[in-house]
């Protein structure tokens, strides 16, 4: 086997290992949290950095548009990674660690859901956003790698991967987006 083939098969094995760690009950638990928010007209906020920022944007789109069912109200979902003006102003004028918590101020309501996506579980701005969310009575969720980091112990519900490699963790988080969103759509359609 050549080195490229070894790399490809090795990468696939790493992603499969991440997927094998996930309990279906944990996915169902997150779906239940999102459906509860939907039923009570609450909003889902998502946040992350780098690849996790892209996943937050993608996940918000999938929840708000991808779960749409004709004749049913839509789930409200917002990615806090999408407003470049707000992010750069907050980072410049205050502190990069405040970019998510500050965006939640004035928008977050008790019972909303805040999902923090962090491969390391130690992103200071995600941790601060989750801390603010919990203080305001939001339900918090973490999608985490690297064994969980600090985020694991701060959220109400987490899916934690042990891998310490960004690629497989981020790939798995995007797959979780698709699985969770499709299950949410099924529940909305049948409700």
Number of C-alpha atoms within 10 A of each C-alpha: 6 6 8 9 10 11 12 11 11 12 14 12 13 17 18 13 16 19 18 10 13 15 10 8 9 14 18 15 16 21 20 16 20 26 20 15 20 21 12 11 15 21 23 26 26 28 30 24 17 12 18 25 20 18 26 29 19 16 28 25 17 21 24 17 16 17 20 17 15 8 7 10 12 17 26 18 24 19 23 24 23 15 10 10 9 16 20 14 13 18 14 11 10 12 13 15 17 20 24 28 20 18 17 19 13 7 10 21 15 14 21 26 27 29 26 30 28 32 32 22 23 17 18 14 20 26 23 18 26 28 17 19 27 19 10 16 14 24 21 25 25 28 29 29 29 18 17 23 17 15 28 22 12 16 21 14 19 23 22 23 24 16 21 14 14 16 15 23 28 23 16 22 27 20 15 19 20 17 14 22 23 17 18 26 21 13 14 19 14 8 9
